[in-house]
Amino acid sequence: MKTGGLLTVLALFSLVLFASTYFLQGSGFAGLAAASAESRLVIDTGIEILYATFNGATTNFDSMTDAELGNISGMILERSSYGKIVFAQNINITADAVSKIVDLDSNVNISNNYVSTNATALTSLVKPASIYLYNLTFSNPRILKNGAVCSECSVISYTGGTLVFSVTAFSGYYSAQETPSVPAPVTPPGGGGGGGGGLGVGLEDNLVIDKDLIKVYIKQGETAREIIWFSNAGKGQINVTLEPKLIGRFLAISEDTFTLKPNESKKVNFDFFARQDDKPDAYVGRIIVSANGVTKIINVIVEIGEKKALFDIETNVIDKNVSAGDIVRASIHMVNNGDNTGPVDVHLYYALKDFGGEILSFREETVAIGPARELVVIKLLAVPANTLEGKYVFYSRITYGNATAASSDVFDVMEAAPLAKFMPSIIATAVLIIMFILLASSYYAGKRRGSKSEKAAMQQTLLQYQNYVWDYLRRRGIIQ
């Protein structure tokens, strides 16, 4: 018999013998299946990086081991039509893994004249980096971070429509715009004193948008429509492009690219929807409006509630206009819609966010919703002293088991008044003087005869006061 035939016979004999053994033991096919299940191997595939939206020179994460992902040198993220990010320091991307997944696709955006990151989800990327913006048409671009001129950004080069600049810590969102031109002063004929020139106009901003904020509330499986009017107030044609950021999965836009003739207006429908399995939460994002080199922003809040909500929550900011370093107060109203009539302990999380999803400050605690089935609390959060002017969100969320409810409200961070800029120093000086007086009084009181209880009470009062003062100064951003 040939070797191949002999091997076949031996294999069939082994299979029959193996199966017979299981049937003789009374296990039958069930026993065979159980043995197979017991011998099944569980393979740990390691950290998975989601980066399907990137191409070009993007780092090949799939070829790396977990150890290599923990120390990536020269990491690059690129979308070849729009730009790229090159990190100057080694990156430990595994630090941002959630259930062994790092989602770059959802948390890093590179698009037309726009680069952003969700620094809360990707803390490992908050590192020095060089950012490339491709296919720009500006003559003399300047860099914006979070909609304001970026003071920490340094231009490296601008050639062939590609702007390259460095950032000290990659976070928030970046874009470019034309630098406004300043005409040279005109000297009157015959000498004499020179006349000062006014600020010239670079790009004309003739696009009028009838709202800069959209806030919708929908339950799982529902839809809602918002309408925005766009108008051309100029004398030339305007080409408009609309691009959602962070909230695109909940939004369908009737026209995301259109042209406006002089004095023409157009209505655009923004249809928001929540799938049955979308997680209840308050989602923030932006719609970037590009019009002939001018960029505008429409801020968006999408609040998604459970189809059959166990809890409701409403957030109302008391202080709508504050300055950097101030305290923001908000009223949070929680309602228990369930059958439980007794006190219910829920987890309350509240935070200050920008519309790029970055968290400025937060707190969390457990609160009890009593037999009245509703509770109103006033909560305070400090605006960091380095916060830029603009619109921000006070976000609140309660959880109880698998039930979740979230809401939010908007407030503005304004430029501090001239006197307010010196208030931290004034407050600090006043506090130090008061503390000196109290400490001096305590010292001389201690030298006098008095009961031990009186001295202990004085010391306790001073300690409480001191703790209050330090806490206040920290909240104001005067000390760390």
C-alpha positions as CSV (number, residue, x, y, z in Angstrom):
1,M,0.0,0.0,0.0
2,K,1.3,3.4,-0.8
3,T,2.3,5.8,2.0
4,G,-0.6,8.3,1.3
5,G,-3.2,5.5,1.5
6,L,-1.7,4.2,4.8
7,L,-1.8,7.6,6.4
8,T,-5.5,8.0,5.4
9,V,-6.4,4.6,6.9
10,L,-4.6,5.5,10.1
11,A,-6.4,8.9,10.3
12,L,-9.8,7.3,9.8
13,F,-9.0,4.6,12.4
14,S,-8.0,7.2,15.0
15,L,-11.2,9.2,14.4
16,V,-13.4,6.1,14.8
17,L,-11.6,5.1,18.0
18,F,-11.9,8.6,19.5
19,A,-15.6,8.9,18.7
20,S,-16.3,5.3,20.0
21,T,-14.6,6.2,23.3
22,Y,-17.0,9.1,23.9
23,F,-20.1,7.1,23.0
24,L,-19.1,4.2,25.2
25,Q,-18.7,6.7,28.1
26,G,-22.3,7.8,27.5
27,S,-21.3,11.3,26.3
28,G,-22.1,10.9,22.6
29,F,-21.7,14.0,20.5
30,A,-22.4,16.2,23.6
31,G,-19.3,14.8,25.2
32,L,-17.3,15.5,22.0
33,A,-18.6,19.1,21.9
34,A,-17.7,19.6,25.6
35,A,-14.2,18.3,25.0
36,S,-13.8,20.7,22.1
37,A,-15.1,23.6,24.2
38,E,-12.7,22.7,27.1
39,S,-9.7,22.6,24.7
40,R,-10.6,25.8,22.9
41,L,-7.8,28.4,23.1
42,V,-8.4,32.0,24.0
43,I,-6.1,34.2,22.1
44,D,-5.3,37.7,23.4
45,T,-4.9,39.9,20.3
46,G,-3.6,42.8,22.4
47,I,-4.4,46.5,22.0
48,E,-6.4,47.4,18.9
49,I,-5.9,50.8,17.2
50,L,-8.9,52.2,15.1
51,Y,-7.4,54.4,12.4
52,A,-9.2,53.6,9.2
53,T,-9.8,57.2,8.3
54,F,-6.1,58.0,8.1
55,N,-3.8,57.2,5.2
56,G,-0.5,58.4,3.6
57,A,2.4,58.5,6.0
58,T,0.3,57.4,9.0
59,T,2.2,55.1,11.4
60,N,1.4,51.4,10.8
61,F,0.0,50.5,14.2
62,D,-1.1,47.1,13.0
63,S,2.5,45.9,12.7
64,M,3.4,46.9,16.3
65,T,3.3,44.8,19.5
66,D,1.8,46.2,22.7
67,A,5.2,47.0,24.0
68,E,6.0,49.0,20.8
69,L,2.7,50.8,21.0
70,G,3.7,51.9,24.5
71,N,6.7,53.8,23.1
72,I,6.1,55.1,19.6
73,S,8.8,57.3,18.1
74,G,7.9,59.8,15.4
75,M,4.2,58.9,15.4
76,I,2.3,60.4,12.4
77,L,-1.4,60.7,11.6
78,E,-2.2,61.9,8.1
79,R,-5.1,62.4,5.7
80,S,-3.3,63.0,2.4
81,S,-5.9,65.5,1.1
82,Y,-6.0,67.7,4.2
83,G,-2.9,67.5,6.4
84,K,-1.0,65.5,9.0
85,I,0.3,65.6,12.6
86,V,3.9,64.6,13.5
87,F,4.6,64.1,17.2
88,A,8.0,65.3,18.5
89,Q,8.1,63.1,21.5
90,N,7.5,59.3,22.1
91,I,3.9,58.4,22.5
92,N,2.4,55.7,24.8
93,I,-0.8,55.2,23.0
94,T,-1.8,52.2,25.1
95,A,-2.5,54.6,28.0
96,D,-5.7,55.7,26.2
97,A,-7.0,52.1,25.6
98,V,-10.6,51.5,26.7
99,S,-11.4,47.8,26.7
100,K,-8.2,47.3,24.8
101,I,-9.3,49.7,22.0
102,V,-7.8,53.1,21.1
103,D,-10.2,55.0,18.9
104,L,-8.3,57.5,16.8
105,D,-11.0,57.7,14.1
106,S,-13.5,59.2,16.5
107,N,-11.2,61.4,18.5
108,V,-8.8,62.9,16.0
109,N,-10.0,64.9,13.0
110,I,-8.0,66.1,10.0
111,S,-10.1,67.8,7.4
112,N,-10.1,70.9,5.2
113,N,-8.1,73.6,7.1
114,Y,-9.0,71.9,10.4
115,V,-7.2,69.6,12.9
116,S,-8.6,68.6,16.2
117,T,-8.3,66.1,19.0
118,N,-10.4,65.0,22.0
119,A,-7.7,65.5,24.6
120,T,-9.9,64.0,27.3
121,A,-10.1,60.6,25.5
122,L,-6.5,60.8,24.1
123,T,-4.3,62.2,26.9
124,S,-1.2,60.5,25.5
125,L,-1.4,62.9,22.5
126,V,-1.1,66.1,24.5
127,K,2.5,66.4,23.5
128,P,4.6,68.8,21.3
129,A,3.8,68.2,17.7
130,S,4.1,69.7,14.2
131,I,0.9,70.2,12.3
132,Y,0.6,70.4,8.5
133,L,-2.4,72.0,6.8
134,Y,-2.5,71.2,3.0
135,N,-4.1,73.1,0.1
136,L,-4.5,76.5,1.7
137,T,-5.0,79.6,-0.5
138,F,-4.0,82.3,2.0
139,S,-1.3,84.8,1.2
140,N,-0.2,85.3,4.8
141,P,-1.9,82.8,7.1
142,R,-2.1,83.0,10.8
143,I,-3.0,80.1,13.2
144,L,-6.1,79.8,15.3
145,K,-6.5,77.5,18.3
146,N,-10.1,77.0,19.6
147,G,-11.2,79.9,17.4
148,A,-8.7,82.5,18.8
149,V,-5.2,83.6,17.6
150,C,-2.8,80.9,18.9
151,S,0.0,82.4,21.0
152,E,1.7,79.1,21.7
153,C,1.9,78.1,18.0
154,S,5.0,78.8,15.9
155,V,5.0,78.9,12.1
156,I,7.7,76.7,10.6
157,S,7.0,77.2,6.9
158,Y,4.3,78.1,4.4
159,T,5.1,77.0,0.8
160,G,3.0,75.7,-2.0
161,G,-0.2,76.0,0.0
162,T,1.1,73.9,2.9
163,L,1.3,75.5,6.3
164,V,3.6,73.9,8.9
165,F,3.5,75.0,12.5
166,S,4.5,73.6,15.9
167,V,2.4,73.4,19.1
168,T,3.7,72.9,22.6
169,A,0.8,70.6,23.6
170,F,-1.5,69.1,21.0
171,S,-5.1,69.7,22.3
172,G,-8.3,71.4,21.1
173,Y,-8.8,72.4,17.5
174,Y,-6.6,74.3,15.0
175,S,-7.2,76.1,11.8
176,A,-5.7,79.0,9.7
177,Q,-7.0,82.3,8.4
178,E,-5.7,85.2,6.4
179,T,-3.8,87.7,8.6
180,P,-5.5,91.1,8.4
181,S,-3.4,93.6,6.5
182,V,-2.4,96.9,8.1
183,P,-1.8,99.7,5.5
184,A,1.3,101.8,5.9
185,P,0.8,105.3,7.4
186,V,0.3,108.0,4.8
187,T,2.5,111.1,5.2
188,P,0.8,114.4,4.1
189,P,2.6,116.4,1.4
190,G,5.1,119.0,2.7
191,G,6.2,116.9,5.7
192,G,4.9,117.6,9.2
193,G,3.3,115.1,11.5
194,G,2.4,111.7,10.2
195,G,-1.2,110.4,10.2
196,G,-2.0,107.0,11.7
197,G,-3.5,104.3,9.4
198,G,-6.7,102.4,10.2
199,L,-6.9,98.6,10.3
200,G,-7.4,97.4,6.7
201,V,-9.7,94.6,5.8
202,G,-8.3,91.3,4.7
203,L,-11.0,88.8,3.8
204,E,-14.5,90.1,3.6
205,D,-16.9,88.5,6.0
206,N,-20.3,88.9,4.2
207,L,-21.9,85.6,5.3
208,V,-24.7,86.1,7.7
209,I,-25.9,83.1,9.8
210,D,-29.1,83.6,11.8
211,K,-27.9,81.4,14.8
212,D,-24.6,80.3,16.3
213,L,-26.0,77.6,18.7
214,I,-28.2,74.6,18.1
215,K,-29.5,72.6,21.1
216,V,-31.9,69.7,20.6
217,Y,-33.4,67.1,22.9
218,I,-34.5,63.8,21.4
219,K,-35.2,60.3,22.9
220,Q,-33.8,57.1,21.5
221,G,-35.5,56.4,18.2
222,E,-36.7,60.0,17.6
223,T,-35.7,62.8,15.2
224,A,-35.8,66.6,15.4
225,R,-35.3,69.3,12.7
226,E,-33.5,72.6,13.1
227,I,-33.5,75.3,10.4
228,I,-30.7,77.8,9.8
229,W,-30.8,80.6,7.2
230,F,-27.6,81.7,5.4
231,S,-27.4,85.0,3.7
232,N,-24.9,86.8,1.5
233,A,-24.7,90.5,2.5
234,G,-21.9,91.3,0.1
235,K,-21.5,92.1,-3.6
236,G,-19.7,88.9,-4.7
237,Q,-20.5,85.2,-4.8
238,I,-19.9,83.1,-1.6
239,N,-19.1,79.4,-1.7
240,V,-20.2,77.8,1.5
241,T,-19.2,74.4,3.0
242,L,-20.7,72.9,6.2
243,E,-18.8,70.2,8.1
244,P,-20.0,68.7,11.4
245,K,-17.5,67.8,14.1
246,L,-18.1,65.2,16.8
247,I,-21.8,65.1,16.3
248,G,-21.9,63.9,12.6
249,R,-23.4,60.5,13.5
250,F,-26.5,62.2,14.8
251,L,-26.9,64.7,12.0
252,A,-28.0,64.8,8.3
253,I,-27.6,68.2,6.5
254,S,-29.9,68.9,3.5
255,E,-27.1,70.8,1.7
256,D,-23.5,70.8,3.0
257,T,-22.1,72.7,0.0
258,F,-23.8,75.5,-1.8
259,T,-23.3,78.9,-3.5
260,L,-24.9,82.2,-2.5
261,K,-25.2,85.1,-5.0
262,P,-25.2,88.7,-3.7
263,N,-28.3,89.4,-1.5
264,E,-29.4,85.7,-1.8
265,S,-30.5,83.7,1.2
266,K,-30.8,79.9,1.7
267,K,-32.6,77.7,4.2
268,V,-30.7,74.6,5.3
269,N,-32.3,71.8,7.2
270,F,-30.4,70.1,10.0
271,D,-32.1,66.8,10.9
272,F,-31.0,65.2,14.1
273,F,-31.7,61.6,15.0
274,A,-31.0,59.1,17.7
275,R,-30.8,55.3,17.1
276,Q,-32.5,52.9,19.5
277,D,-29.1,51.8,20.9
278,D,-27.5,55.3,21.1
279,K,-26.3,55.9,24.7
280,P,-28.3,58.6,26.6
281,D,-26.0,61.5,27.1
282,A,-25.5,65.2,26.3
283,Y,-23.1,65.4,23.2
284,V,-21.3,68.6,22.2
285,G,-19.8,69.4,18.9
286,R,-19.5,72.0,16.2
287,I,-20.5,72.7,12.6
288,I,-17.6,74.4,10.8
289,V,-18.8,76.9,8.2
290,S,-16.2,77.7,5.5
291,A,-17.0,80.6,3.2
292,N,-14.4,82.0,0.8
293,G,-11.5,81.6,3.3
294,V,-13.5,82.8,6.3
295,T,-14.3,80.2,9.0
296,K,-17.3,80.4,11.3
297,I,-18.6,78.1,14.0
298,I,-22.1,76.9,14.9
299,N,-21.9,75.2,18.3
300,V,-24.2,72.2,18.8
301,I,-25.6,70.3,21.8
302,V,-27.5,67.0,21.2
303,E,-29.2,65.7,24.3
304,I,-30.3,62.1,24.0
305,G,-32.7,60.6,26.5
306,E,-33.8,57.1,27.3
307,K,-37.0,56.0,25.5
308,K,-38.5,55.2,28.9
309,A,-36.6,57.4,31.2
310,L,-36.2,56.3,34.8
311,F,-34.8,59.8,35.6
312,D,-35.0,63.3,34.2
313,I,-32.4,66.0,34.7
314,E,-32.3,69.7,33.8
315,T,-29.3,72.1,34.1
316,N,-29.6,75.8,34.2
317,V,-26.6,78.0,34.5
318,I,-27.1,80.9,36.9
319,D,-24.1,82.9,35.9
320,K,-24.3,83.3,32.1
321,N,-21.4,85.6,31.7
322,V,-18.2,85.0,33.6
323,S,-14.5,85.7,33.3
324,A,-11.6,83.3,33.4
325,G,-10.9,82.4,37.1
326,D,-14.5,83.0,38.1
327,I,-16.9,80.5,39.6
328,V,-19.9,79.2,37.5
329,R,-23.0,78.3,39.4
330,A,-25.7,76.0,38.0
331,S,-29.1,74.7,39.3
332,I,-29.4,71.0,38.6
333,H,-33.0,69.6,38.9
334,M,-33.3,65.8,39.1
335,V,-36.5,63.8,39.0
336,N,-37.1,60.1,39.8
337,N,-39.8,58.7,37.4
338,G,-39.5,55.2,38.7
339,D,-41.7,53.2,41.1
340,N,-39.3,53.4,44.0
341,T,-40.8,55.9,46.5
342,G,-38.0,55.7,49.0
343,P,-34.7,57.6,48.9
344,V,-32.5,56.7,45.9
345,D,-28.8,57.3,45.8
346,V,-27.6,58.4,42.4
347,H,-24.1,59.2,41.1
348,L,-23.9,62.9,40.0
349,Y,-21.2,64.0,37.6
350,Y,-20.9,67.6,36.5
351,A,-18.3,69.4,34.4
352,L,-17.3,72.4,32.4
353,K,-16.6,71.6,28.7
354,D,-15.8,73.4,25.5
355,F,-17.5,72.5,22.2
356,G,-14.5,70.4,21.2
357,G,-15.3,68.0,24.0
358,E,-12.4,69.0,26.2
359,I,-13.1,69.1,30.0
360,L,-12.0,72.2,31.8
361,S,-13.0,71.0,35.3
362,F,-15.3,68.5,36.9
363,R,-16.6,67.0,40.1
364,E,-18.6,63.9,41.1
365,E,-20.5,62.8,44.1
366,T,-23.4,60.7,45.4
367,V,-26.7,62.5,46.1
368,A,-30.0,61.1,47.5
369,I,-33.3,61.8,45.7
370,G,-35.8,61.5,48.6
371,P,-39.4,60.5,48.9
372,A,-40.5,63.7,47.2
373,R,-39.0,62.0,44.0
374,E,-37.1,65.1,43.0
375,L,-34.1,67.1,44.1
376,V,-32.7,70.6,43.2
377,V,-29.1,71.3,44.0
378,I,-26.8,74.3,43.3
379,K,-23.3,73.3,42.1
380,L,-20.2,75.4,41.6
381,L,-17.2,74.8,39.3
382,A,-14.2,77.1,38.7
383,V,-13.3,78.3,35.2
384,P,-9.5,77.8,34.8
385,A,-7.6,81.1,34.8
386,N,-6.1,80.4,31.3
387,T,-9.5,79.8,29.6
388,L,-10.0,81.7,26.4
389,E,-13.1,83.9,25.6
390,G,-16.0,82.0,24.0
391,K,-19.0,79.8,24.7
392,Y,-18.7,76.8,27.0
393,V,-21.0,74.2,28.5
394,F,-22.0,73.2,32.0
395,Y,-22.7,69.5,31.7
396,S,-24.6,67.3,34.3
397,R,-25.2,63.6,34.3
398,I,-26.8,61.2,36.8
399,T,-26.5,57.4,36.7
400,Y,-28.3,54.7,38.7
401,G,-27.5,51.2,37.7
402,N,-27.9,51.0,33.9
403,A,-30.1,54.2,33.9
404,T,-28.5,57.4,32.7
405,A,-29.8,61.0,32.2
406,A,-27.8,64.0,31.1
407,S,-28.4,67.7,30.3
408,S,-26.4,70.9,29.8
409,D,-26.6,74.6,29.5
410,V,-24.4,77.3,27.8
411,F,-22.4,80.2,29.3
412,D,-19.9,82.7,28.0
413,V,-16.4,83.4,29.2
414,M,-15.9,87.1,28.7
415,E,-12.8,89.3,28.8
416,A,-12.3,90.6,32.4
417,A,-12.9,94.3,33.1
418,P,-9.6,96.3,33.6
419,L,-10.1,96.3,37.4
420,A,-11.0,92.6,37.4
421,K,-7.6,91.8,36.0
422,F,-6.0,93.0,39.1
423,M,-8.5,91.5,41.5
424,P,-6.6,88.3,42.2
425,S,-3.6,90.4,43.5
426,I,-5.9,92.7,45.5
427,I,-7.7,89.8,47.1
428,A,-4.5,88.0,47.9
429,T,-3.1,91.1,49.5
430,A,-6.2,91.7,51.6
431,V,-6.3,88.1,52.7
432,L,-2.7,88.1,53.8
433,I,-3.3,91.3,55.8
434,I,-6.4,89.8,57.5
435,M,-4.6,86.6,58.3
436,F,-1.6,88.6,59.8
437,I,-4.0,90.5,62.1
438,L,-5.8,87.3,63.2
439,L,-2.5,85.5,63.8
440,A,-1.1,88.4,65.7
441,S,-4.3,88.6,67.8
442,S,-4.0,84.9,68.5
443,Y,-0.4,85.3,69.6
444,Y,-1.1,88.1,72.1
445,A,-4.2,86.4,73.4
446,G,-2.1,83.3,74.1
447,K,0.3,85.3,76.2
448,R,-2.5,86.4,78.4
449,R,-3.9,84.1,81.0
450,G,-6.9,82.2,79.8
451,S,-8.5,78.8,79.9
452,K,-7.2,76.0,77.8
453,S,-10.7,75.6,76.2
454,E,-10.6,79.3,75.1
455,K,-7.2,78.9,73.5
456,A,-8.2,75.7,71.8
457,A,-11.4,77.3,70.4
458,M,-9.3,80.2,69.0
459,Q,-6.9,77.8,67.4
460,Q,-9.7,75.8,65.8
461,T,-11.3,79.0,64.5
462,L,-8.1,80.1,62.9
463,L,-7.5,76.7,61.3
464,Q,-11.0,76.7,59.8
465,Y,-10.5,80.2,58.5
466,Q,-7.2,79.3,57.0
467,N,-8.6,76.3,55.2
468,Y,-11.5,78.4,53.8
469,V,-9.0,81.1,52.6
470,W,-6.8,78.5,50.8
471,D,-9.8,76.8,49.2
472,Y,-11.1,80.2,47.9
473,L,-7.7,81.2,46.5
474,R,-7.4,77.8,44.7
475,R,-10.9,78.2,43.2
476,R,-10.0,81.6,42.0
477,G,-6.9,80.3,40.3
478,I,-4.6,82.5,42.4
479,I,-2.7,79.5,43.9
480,Q,-2.4,75.9,42.7
